[in-house]
């Protein structure tokens, strides 16, 4: 029986699990067979929200982009689509479909639909801001995809508060389908969005869906001052958090919360994030079913007031600034 409490995504009618499975690793650090096992385990445990992008994983030598979408599409064809599964993908960084011009958005969506093997994309993101494309043109293109039935809802990723506000204002002025969510980097070590984006989200009814919730793996607890090197493409950037005065303090707080709650450090970090204001679901990826197992408790565990306070205080940027 699925006892995961799904959450409403902003002003949409989508209901999603607190843990969103990131698909950036599919076809990259997780081969197709392993990716299928991860997707099987995630959905079997009650997860219903899978996030990818058309550009995953164009940065790998020999890849063209779309690898992740194809893996997900073949998994859907093989398993049959769960009735409540929400699929999100993005446009602007595929080598063949760069930017957010109206014609490009339409062409990229058509290509993503084909790779995924679905008739409609549940949540379609503008992946990165494109200052060269007129924002109103982009907004109209996304809205038209909703009218055409090829997209259910629109999201924005990696857009600053001013640009998000401008996009929303265009939609209100022209009667367009407006974005329902924003996807920013946000975690215990990176809390800058709390000063500007969180208030905007609360004001305009946007759901926040943070990525880099584990600070590139730093918040898994694998990175310590005297620890051996970790085999990960993000290891260098993750270890850099140890240079932050808060780094070791946050790890110590995570150790305490994880031990008391019988959780992994990763689950503790994501559970804290999942209950921040306006946050509906948190993205995290896993290269293996074993890594996924450490994350799955996020769908069911809520931290109490004391653990939340401990993590919030340990990660407070103002506290470090005052030291």
Secondary structure by P-SEA (a helix, b strand, c coil): ccccccccccccccccccbbbbcccccccccaaaaaaaaaaaaaacccbbbbcccccccccccccaaaaaaaaaaaaaccccccbbbbbbcccccccccccaaaaaaaaaaaaaaaccccccbbbcccccccccaaaaaaaaaaaaaaccccbbbbccccaaaaaaaaaaaaaaccccccccccccccccccccccaaaaaaaabbbbbccccccccccccccccccccccccccccccccccccaaaaaaaaaaaaaaaacccaaaaaaaaaaacccccbbbbbbccaaaaaaccccccccccaaaaaaaaaaacaaaaaac
